[in-house]
Amino acid sequence: MRQSKNILTYKEMELVGLLMQDCQSTGDIQSKLKRLFAGTIEQMLEAEMEEHLGYEKHSIEGNNTGNSRNGYNRKTVISDYGES
């Protein structure tokens, strides 16, 4: 059964409840959404890197292969939530 895009699933409603905890204003909610969005993008990029390299972060499998992780650079993603 297909749901309307305006109707939230049970899991989405649970997430809304968690999101609202400790929020006093819409600004608080927007700030949390921005951090969640940034964290989601970061996890997706990490998974993409693991898939590309064939090993997980901090694994010794990449040592001395010429294709090892050698650092971390901060990236800025511009979205509807602003810059993250």
C-alpha positions in Angstrom: 0.0 0.0 0.0 1.4 3.4 -1.0 1.3 6.2 1.6 0.8 9.9 0.9 4.1 11.8 1.3 2.5 13.9 4.1 1.6 10.9 6.3 4.5 9.9 8.6 5.2 6.2 9.3 5.4 4.9 12.9 9.2 5.0 12.8 9.2 8.6 11.5 6.9 9.6 14.3 9.3 8.0 16.8 12.1 10.0 15.2 10.0 13.2 15.5 9.5 12.5 19.2 13.3 12.0 19.7 14.0 15.1 17.7 11.6 17.3 19.8 13.3 16.3 23.1 15.1 19.2 24.6 13.9 21.6 21.9 12.4 24.9 23.0 12.0 26.6 19.6 12.0 26.0 15.9 15.5 27.2 15.9 16.5 24.4 18.2 14.8 21.9 15.9 16.5 23.4 12.8 19.9 23.2 14.5 19.3 19.5 15.4 18.2 18.8 11.8 21.3 20.5 10.4 23.5 18.3 12.7 21.6 15.2 11.8 21.9 15.9 8.1 25.6 16.6 8.4 26.1 13.3 10.3 24.1 11.4 7.8 26.1 12.7 4.9 29.4 12.0 6.7 28.3 8.4 7.3 27.4 8.0 3.7 30.7 9.3 2.5 32.6 7.0 5.0 30.7 4.0 3.6 31.4 5.1 0.1 35.2 5.3 0.9 35.1 1.9 2.6 33.5 0.4 -0.5 36.0 2.1 -2.8 39.1 1.1 -0.8 37.8 -2.3 0.2 38.5 -2.0 3.9 37.1 -0.2 6.9 38.6 2.9 8.6 41.5 2.1 10.9 42.0 -1.3 9.3 45.6 -2.4 8.8 44.6 -3.9 5.4 45.5 -0.7 3.6 48.9 -0.2 5.2 51.8 0.0 2.7 49.4 -0.6 -0.3 49.8 2.8 -1.8 46.0 3.1 -1.4 45.7 3.8 2.3 43.8 6.5 4.2 46.2 9.1 5.3 44.2 11.8 6.9 40.9 13.7 7.2 39.9 17.0 5.6 36.9 19.0 6.7 34.3 19.4 3.9 31.4 21.9 3.7 28.1 20.7 2.2 25.6 23.4 1.1 22.0 22.3 1.4 18.5 23.5 2.2 19.6 23.4 5.8 22.5 25.8 5.2 26.2 24.9 5.3 27.2 21.8 7.3 
